[in-house]
Amino acid sequence: MSFIRNANPDATNSELDAKQIVRVKELTDSQRDSIIQQYVDIVVDSMDHKDMYSFIYNTLTEDFCNLSDEELQCEVECTHDEELWEELVDNVRELTTQEQLDYINSNLTEVN
């Protein structure tokens, strides 16, 4: 639902005074950092565990999607180990192979 309202072309002085735009003065880097820190605390405090999990999951997924294959491999190997990377690759290859077998089997006709 959207609400659109045009300004009154015959506005009185009091109506014009009430619609003044309040501009934020230029912040120092320190002030901006402090505002961000305070707001992050508020946002995190308002989240339950499910919200936090979802946020972390989506953020990590987006971050990892922006990596090249080599960078992704390095991320996995540096955070965990080379064996995990190999296991993940094997899982994908097995899945792909299984999908291919399922396709072939679904298209086979019985020969009598």
NORTAPE-V638720 format. One line per field, one symbol per residue. ss: DSSP state (H for helix, E for strand, - for the rest). phi: phi as a letter, one per 20 degrees, with the letter a starting at -180 (. if undefined). burial: # if it has 16 or more other C-alpha atoms within 10 Angstrom, else .. A space follows every 50 residues. Layout:
BEGIN
ss->???
phi->???
burial->???
END
This chain:
BEGIN
ss->------------HHHHHH----------HHHHHHHHHHHHHHHHH---HH HHHHHHHHHHHHHHH---HHHHHHHHHHH--HHHHHHHHHHHHHHHHHHH HHHHHHH-----
phi->.ccdcefffdfeffffffdfeedffgefgfffgffgffffgffffeeeff ffgfffgfffgffffeefgfffgfgfffedafffgfffffgfffffffff ffffffdfdfde
burial->.................................................. .....................###.#........#............... ............
END
